[in-house]
Amino acid sequence: EPADLKERIAGLEARRAAFGGIFDLPRREARIEEIDHFSAAPDFWDDAERAQRFLRERSDLAEPLDTWRKLSQGLDDARVFLELAQGDDGAD
């Protein structure tokens, strides 16, 4: 039923808001930007070991952030599709 789906989506949206704080998304994004700035420096690879540490850290920060964004976008898409489906029901 559309009402059940709407309720489930609303519950997932509430969870998304709570989990966003757990992942500390702004801190992750800021650190990724900082690492990207460092890695753009001409001497970044002068110390290959240090450069690898920065890139590993970036990857460790970015992977959950990318997953979060994909899941969040999927939830937004589900809400839009449900709204479109409910709109189609009224047009027939």
C-alpha positions in Angstrom: 0.0 0.0 0.0 1.2 3.5 -0.8 0.4 4.7 2.8 2.6 1.9 4.2 5.4 2.9 1.8 5.1 6.5 2.7 5.3 5.7 6.4 8.4 3.4 5.8 10.1 6.1 3.8 9.4 8.7 6.5 10.9 6.3 9.1 14.0 5.9 6.9 14.4 9.6 6.5 14.3 10.1 10.2 17.0 7.4 10.6 19.1 9.1 7.9 19.0 12.3 9.8 20.2 10.5 13.0 22.9 8.5 11.2 24.3 11.6 9.5 25.4 12.9 12.9 27.1 9.6 13.7 29.2 9.7 10.6 30.1 13.4 11.2 29.7 14.1 7.5 30.9 17.8 7.7 34.1 16.7 9.4 34.8 14.0 6.8 34.1 16.4 4.0 36.4 19.1 5.4 39.2 16.6 6.0 38.9 15.3 2.4 39.1 18.8 1.0 42.2 19.4 3.2 43.8 16.3 1.9 42.9 17.2 -1.7 44.5 20.6 -1.2 47.7 18.9 0.1 47.8 16.4 -2.7 47.7 19.2 -5.3 51.0 20.6 -4.1 53.9 20.1 -6.5 56.0 18.4 -3.7 53.3 16.1 -2.5 55.0 13.0 -3.8 58.5 14.0 -2.6 57.7 11.9 0.5 56.0 8.9 -1.0 55.3 7.2 2.4 53.6 10.4 3.7 51.6 10.8 0.4 50.4 7.2 0.7 49.2 7.8 4.3 47.3 10.8 3.2 45.7 8.9 0.3 44.8 6.0 2.5 43.2 8.4 5.0 41.3 10.1 2.2 40.0 6.7 1.0 39.0 5.7 4.5 37.0 8.9 4.9 35.5 9.0 1.4 34.3 5.4 1.2 31.5 5.6 3.9 30.7 9.1 2.7 30.2 7.9 -0.9 28.0 5.0 0.4 26.0 7.4 2.5 25.4 9.7 -0.4 24.3 6.9 -2.7 21.9 5.5 0.0 20.6 9.0 0.7 20.0 9.6 -3.0 18.2 6.3 -3.3 15.9 7.2 -0.4 15.2 10.6 -2.0 14.4 8.9 -5.3 12.1 6.4 -3.6 10.1 9.3 -2.0 9.8 11.1 -5.4 8.7 7.8 -7.2 6.1 7.2 -4.5 4.8 10.8 -4.9 4.7 10.4 -8.7 2.8 7.1 -8.4 0.3 8.6 -6.0 -0.2 11.5 -8.4 -0.8 9.0 -11.3 -3.6 7.3 -9.2 -5.5 10.6 -9.0 -5.2 11.3 -12.7 -7.0 8.2 -13.9 
